[in-house]
């Protein structure tokens, strides 16, 4: 049983708050001591602080860093997870959120505008600056099993974001720019 995070390790991804919150969940709830936080992503900068947080909160046995992971393995790991988690402070688009939606997984994600626009009402939103909010989101997904409607709606929403649709919209923008220019 694990929560799955897909993201490079860097400060804006907010792993320290995620780890602190996860530590509280595991330590305060005996039923969750066998839950893991699995993190896939490359090391960018300030990674030492993230690894130090795992040691400081004494949660080494429950946090697994996989590093860069091939896309096909990411898909398998996402499907096997209890939920996708991303408590990033800022994002450009959030492709892993879309992947979680398409994989029919519950999502614990930051209440930042990018994620709210993408997932709409189909996620457990948390305040990325509040470890208690992140902890509550984790507990909600671990305690509840009825996310079926939310998961189905997220999946349907994800189907709008195909490469074909992206190409069509991009071509339309190019045509509009061209026609307005000439």
N, C-alpha and C positions, 0 to 999 in steps of 0.2 A: 504494500500500500504506500503510495507516494503522491506528493504534489509535485508538479513539473513546471520548471521555469526554463524558458528558452530565451537567452539573451547574452550578449557580450557582457563581460564583467568590467564595469566602469561606474563612476559615481552616480550619474543620472539614473542608473537602473535601480538604485536604492536597495541593494542587497543587504546592507547592514540592518535596516529596519525590518526587512523580511526575515532575516535570520534571528533577530531579537524576538520578533513576534512568534516565530516558529518555536523557538526555545521555550517561550512561556507556554505555548500550547502543549508541548511534549512533557514539560516538567510539572505542570499543574494538573494534568489529566492522565492518570495511570493507564487508561484505555488507549491512549495515543502514543505510548512509548515505542511502539513498533512502526510508527509512521515515519517516512523519509521525505526529505526535501531533495529532489534531484535537479541539478542545474546543468544545462547544456549551453555552452557558449565559449567564445574565445576570450582570452585574457587581454584587456586593453591597458588600462592604467589604474593605479590605486588598488590593485588586486590584493596586495598584502593586507590592506585594511579589512577586506572581506574575509580572508582566511583567518585573520586575527579575531574577528568577531565570532567566528565559529568556535575558536578556542576559548575566547573570553566568556562566551555564554555556555561553554562546556556541552556542546551539542555535536561533537565530532562524529559520534557513532550514527547520527541521523541525517547528516548532510553529505551528499555525494556530488562531487564536481566531475563531470564527464569531459570537459573541454570541448574542442571542436568535434562535432558529431555529424556524420553523413546524413543528408536529408532523409534517406529511406529509414535510417535508425531513429531519427527525430519523430517521424510519423508513427513508428511502432511504439516508441516510448510515450508519446502523447496519448495514443489510444489505450495504453495500459495504465495510464495514471488515473487517480481519483479526480483530479482537477488540474487545470492550467492556472498558473499564478504569475502575475506581472504587476509589481507595485512601483513601476517606473515613475519618475518625477516629470518626465516629458518624453514625447515620442513624435516622430514624423507621421507615420501611418500605423504601424503595428501589425505587420504581416503575421507574426505568431498568434495574435488574437484571432485573426481570420482563420488560421490553420486550426485553432482550437474549436472555433465555431463549426468548421467543416468536419471536424472529427467528433462532433457531438459530445463535447466535454463541458462540464460546468467550469466557469471562469471566475477567478478572484482577480480583479483588475483595478487599477487606479481610477479614480473618478476624474481623470483629466479629459479635456474636451475631445481629443483625438479618439480615445477609447469609447467615450459615450456616443460619439457620432457613428462609429463603426458598429458597436455591439447593441446600441439602443438600450432597450430595457432587459436585455438578455444576459445579464452578468450580475455577479455580486460585486458591487463597487465599494472600494475602500479609500479612505484618505491616506495617501502615501506618506504624509508627514506624521501620522498618528499610529504608533505601534499597537495601541489598543484597538483601533479600527481595523488594522490588518489582522490582528489576532481574532477579532470577532468574525471577520470574513472567513478565515481558515476554519474556525469552529463551526460556522454555519454550514460550510460544505462538508465537513467531516461528520456532523451530527444529522444532517438531513439527507434523505434519499430521494425526495420528490422535486426534481428539477426538470422533469420530462417535458413540460410545456415550454419552459424557457430554453431548453436544449434544442427542441424541435424548431422553435422560432429562430434561434440563432443559426441553425443549420440552413433553414430556408433563406435567411438573409445573406448568408455566406455565398449562396449560389449565384447571387447577382454579381459577385466579384470574380468573374472569369477572365482569363487572358484575352479571350475573344471580345468580350465587352470592353475591356480596357483598350484594345487595339481600335475598335470601332469609335470609341469616344476620343481617342487621341487623333485619329484620322479626321474626325469631325472638327476638332479644334484647329488642326492644320488647314483644313479647307476654309474654315471661317476666317482665319488670319489671312490666308492667301486671297480670298475674295474681297475682304475689306481693304487689303493693301493695293489691289490692282483694280 
